[in-house]
Amino acid sequence: MTDVHSDFIEDDDFDTILSPEIDFSGTLNFEKPFLIQGRVSGDIIAKGLLVIDEEAVVHADIHTSRVVIRGFVKGDITATEKVEVTATGKLDGNVIAPEIFMETGCSFNGRCTMTGKGADS
């Protein structure tokens, strides 16, 4: 598996984009790459890549394979592959994942549990 390099992700890489004008409340459930640019509150259940863009605000517990956080997230994250918080990302919540990458300059407040690759949860 290749690493996600969030600087190189383009809008065309996503099956669905939640635009900056959208304020969604409820449960998001999807399988293909999804980009959040707006506001979400509730729960997110994803089998594909989830990217939370710089201006996005998410108040949700997230269950996904991979997530890249460039914006603000308040909620717990459980990932089966990787959690990445970029320099512009802010995460207020606990993280459970085999791989966790936090760039210098990001903000993280919570507990971090690395499960190890292939570990049973």
C-alpha positions as a Markdown table, in Angstrom:
| # | Residue | x | y | z |
|---|---|---|---|---|
| 1 | Met | 0.0 | 0.0 | 0.0 |
| 2 | Thr | 1.3 | 3.4 | -0.8 |
| 3 | Asp | 1.2 | 6.3 | 1.7 |
| 4 | Val | -1.4 | 9.0 | 1.3 |
| 5 | His | 0.4 | 12.3 | 0.4 |
| 6 | Ser | -2.4 | 14.7 | 1.1 |
| 7 | Asp | -0.7 | 17.6 | -0.8 |
| 8 | Phe | -1.2 | 15.6 | -4.0 |
| 9 | Ile | -4.9 | 14.7 | -3.6 |
| 10 | Glu | -7.1 | 16.5 | -6.2 |
| 11 | Asp | -10.8 | 17.0 | -6.3 |
| 12 | Asp | -11.0 | 14.6 | -9.3 |
| 13 | Asp | -9.8 | 11.8 | -7.0 |
| 14 | Phe | -13.1 | 11.8 | -5.1 |
| 15 | Asp | -16.3 | 10.1 | -5.9 |
| 16 | Thr | -18.2 | 12.6 | -3.7 |
| 17 | Ile | -17.5 | 16.1 | -2.4 |
| 18 | Leu | -19.5 | 17.7 | 0.4 |
| 19 | Ser | -19.0 | 21.4 | -0.7 |
| 20 | Pro | -18.3 | 24.3 | 1.7 |
| 21 | Glu | -21.9 | 25.5 | 1.6 |
| 22 | Ile | -23.3 | 22.2 | 3.0 |
| 23 | Asp | -24.1 | 21.7 | 6.7 |
| 24 | Phe | -24.9 | 18.0 | 7.1 |
| 25 | Ser | -26.3 | 16.4 | 10.3 |
| 26 | Gly | -26.7 | 12.6 | 10.6 |
| 27 | Thr | -24.8 | 9.5 | 9.5 |
| 28 | Leu | -22.6 | 9.4 | 6.5 |
| 29 | Asn | -22.0 | 5.9 | 5.1 |
| 30 | Phe | -19.9 | 5.4 | 2.0 |
| 31 | Glu | -17.3 | 3.2 | 0.3 |
| 32 | Lys | -15.6 | 5.4 | -2.3 |
| 33 | Pro | -13.2 | 8.4 | -1.7 |
| 34 | Phe | -15.1 | 11.2 | 0.0 |
| 35 | Leu | -14.0 | 14.9 | 0.5 |
| 36 | Ile | -15.6 | 17.0 | 3.2 |
| 37 | Gln | -15.3 | 20.8 | 2.6 |
| 38 | Gly | -18.3 | 21.8 | 4.6 |
| 39 | Arg | -19.7 | 21.0 | 8.1 |
| 40 | Val | -20.7 | 17.6 | 9.4 |
| 41 | Ser | -22.1 | 16.5 | 12.7 |
| 42 | Gly | -23.1 | 12.9 | 13.6 |
| 43 | Asp | -21.3 | 9.8 | 12.6 |
| 44 | Ile | -19.1 | 8.8 | 9.6 |
| 45 | Ile | -18.8 | 5.2 | 8.5 |
| 46 | Ala | -16.4 | 4.8 | 5.6 |
| 47 | Lys | -14.7 | 2.0 | 3.8 |
| 48 | Gly | -12.8 | 4.3 | 1.4 |
| 49 | Leu | -10.5 | 7.3 | 1.9 |
| 50 | Leu | -12.0 | 10.2 | 3.8 |
| 51 | Val | -10.4 | 13.7 | 3.5 |
| 52 | Ile | -11.5 | 16.5 | 5.7 |
| 53 | Asp | -10.4 | 19.7 | 4.0 |
| 54 | Glu | -8.8 | 22.8 | 5.5 |
| 55 | Glu | -12.0 | 24.8 | 6.0 |
| 56 | Ala | -14.2 | 21.8 | 7.0 |
| 57 | Val | -15.6 | 21.4 | 10.5 |
| 58 | Val | -16.5 | 17.9 | 11.6 |
| 59 | His | -18.2 | 17.0 | 14.9 |
| 60 | Ala | -18.5 | 13.2 | 14.5 |
| 61 | Asp | -17.1 | 9.8 | 15.5 |
| 62 | Ile | -15.4 | 8.4 | 12.5 |
| 63 | His | -14.9 | 4.7 | 11.5 |
| 64 | Thr | -12.9 | 4.4 | 8.3 |
| 65 | Ser | -10.0 | 2.7 | 6.6 |
| 66 | Arg | -8.0 | 5.9 | 6.0 |
| 67 | Val | -8.6 | 9.5 | 6.9 |
| 68 | Val | -6.6 | 12.7 | 6.2 |
| 69 | Ile | -7.4 | 15.6 | 8.4 |
| 70 | Arg | -6.6 | 19.1 | 7.1 |
| 71 | Gly | -9.4 | 20.9 | 8.9 |
| 72 | Phe | -11.1 | 20.5 | 12.3 |
| 73 | Val | -12.4 | 17.3 | 13.8 |
| 74 | Lys | -14.0 | 16.8 | 17.2 |
| 75 | Gly | -14.7 | 13.1 | 17.8 |
| 76 | Asp | -13.1 | 9.7 | 18.1 |
| 77 | Ile | -11.5 | 8.1 | 15.1 |
| 78 | Thr | -11.1 | 4.3 | 14.5 |
| 79 | Ala | -9.2 | 3.4 | 11.3 |
| 80 | Thr | -8.3 | 0.0 | 9.9 |
| 81 | Glu | -5.3 | 1.5 | 8.0 |
| 82 | Lys | -4.1 | 5.0 | 8.7 |
| 83 | Val | -4.9 | 8.4 | 10.3 |
| 84 | Glu | -3.0 | 11.4 | 9.0 |
| 85 | Val | -3.3 | 14.9 | 10.5 |
| 86 | Thr | -1.6 | 17.5 | 8.4 |
| 87 | Ala | 0.0 | 20.7 | 9.6 |
| 88 | Thr | -3.3 | 22.6 | 9.2 |
| 89 | Gly | -5.3 | 19.8 | 10.9 |
| 90 | Lys | -6.9 | 20.0 | 14.3 |
| 91 | Leu | -8.1 | 16.9 | 16.1 |
| 92 | Asp | -9.9 | 16.8 | 19.4 |
| 93 | Gly | -10.6 | 13.2 | 20.1 |
| 94 | Asn | -9.1 | 9.7 | 20.6 |
| 95 | Val | -7.5 | 7.8 | 17.7 |
| 96 | Ile | -7.2 | 4.0 | 17.3 |
| 97 | Ala | -5.3 | 2.9 | 14.2 |
| 98 | Pro | -2.3 | 0.8 | 13.0 |
| 99 | Glu | -0.6 | 3.8 | 11.5 |
| 100 | Ile | -0.9 | 7.4 | 12.8 |
| 101 | Phe | 1.0 | 10.3 | 11.2 |
| 102 | Met | 0.9 | 13.8 | 12.6 |
| 103 | Glu | 2.8 | 16.6 | 10.8 |
| 104 | Thr | 4.6 | 19.3 | 12.7 |
| 105 | Gly | 2.2 | 22.1 | 13.4 |
| 106 | Cys | -0.9 | 20.1 | 13.7 |
| 107 | Ser | -3.1 | 20.2 | 16.8 |
| 108 | Phe | -4.0 | 17.0 | 18.7 |
| 109 | Asn | -5.8 | 16.6 | 22.0 |
| 110 | Gly | -6.7 | 13.1 | 22.9 |
| 111 | Arg | -5.4 | 9.6 | 23.4 |
| 112 | Cys | -3.5 | 7.7 | 20.6 |
| 113 | Thr | -3.6 | 3.9 | 20.4 |
| 114 | Met | -1.6 | 2.2 | 17.7 |
| 115 | Thr | -3.0 | -1.3 | 17.0 |
| 116 | Gly | -0.2 | -2.5 | 14.8 |
| 117 | Lys | -0.6 | -3.8 | 11.3 |
| 118 | Gly | -2.7 | -6.9 | 11.1 |
| 119 | Ala | -3.5 | -6.8 | 14.8 |
| 120 | Asp | -6.9 | -8.0 | 16.0 |
| 121 | Ser | -8.9 | -5.3 | 17.6 |
